[in-house]
Amino acid sequence: YLSVKTSIDGANWNEYIRYAGPYRYVGKEVGIVSLTVDDAGVVYIVVTAEERKLEVFRLRPDDPTVELISVLPMKSATIAPRISMRSDGGLLLFASREPVAALEDDQPETTTIVYFRSDDGETWSSEEELIEDEAVRITLHFLQKHAAFDGKEYAIFQAFVRDPDLQQYSNQLFVKISEDQGRTWSPSVQLSNFSEFSGDE
């Protein structure tokens, strides 16, 4: 089940107990819920309700109920949804598809980060893949984070990529930037140069 508390002053709290659920899972427990708050104090919550379904809830400051406002069917098994505010006050929702088998023996499992856009939390764009760059497309992607600054959207994610010279894999951080509220994204830019590798010594 999901519950939430809200407060205006940090001292007095309103409780919304078990407003959704129960949600089942098999195996290792993973993150299934995320929330964000807009400038008017409206809370938006996204949860992985089923293997291929996301639910979006809304809680208004003057409303005593948590309202289910949208259900998003997913193309494949999805985990770790992240919802956040865009630079223009709209919403971005990111999620990771669970790992699938590698295409070739010398490649790791692959995952995909997908995203949706919304202006009101009720109507959402179609599911789009965030990472289409050939160099990092066929690999593990996870831990996506989004921030808005100065009219731009910044999406940071972790990728398990291979060093072409050493033929070994390492986890690196990348960023993609959007100047049109998430409609289109720049090519991935590598931020880190971590030296810990996985693979043959």
QUIHUUR-V975931 format. One line per field, one symbol per residue. ss: DSSP state (a for helix, b for strand, c for the rest). psi: psi as a letter, one per 20 degrees, with the letter a starting at -180 (. if undefined). burial: I if it has 9 or more other C-alpha atoms within 8 Angstrom, else O. A space follows every 10 residues. Layout:
ss=???
psi=???
burial=???
This chain:
ss=cbbbbbbccc ccbbbbbbbb cccccccccc ccbbbbbccc ccbbbbbbbb ccbbbbbbbc ccccccbbbb bbbccccbbb bbbbbccccc bbbbbbbccb cccccccccb ccbbbbbbcc cccbcccbbc cccaaaaccb bbbbbbbbbc cbbbbbbbbb bbbccccbbb bbbbbbbbcc ccccccccbb cccccccbcc c
psi=qpqqqqqhii gpqppnpliq aqpqqpbppr piqqqrpahj jppppqqnhr hkpqqpqpoq hjpjqppoiq popqhrpqrl qpqrprhjia qppqqpqqqr qqhrhjqrqq rpprqqqqhi igpqrqpqph ojphhjgnap prlpqqqppl jqpooprpqn qpohgikqqq pqpqqqppjl kjgqqrqppp hrlqiprpbq .
burial=OIIOOOIOOO OOIOOIOOIO OOOOOOOOOO OIIIIIIIOO OIIIIIIIIO IIIIIIIIII OOOOOIOOII OOOIOOIIII IIIIIIIOII IIIIIIIIOO OIOOOOOIII IIIIIIIIIO IIOIOOOOII IOOOOIIOII IIOIOIIIOO IIIIIIIIII IOIOOOOIII IIIIIIIIIO IIOOIOOIOI OOOOOOOOOO O
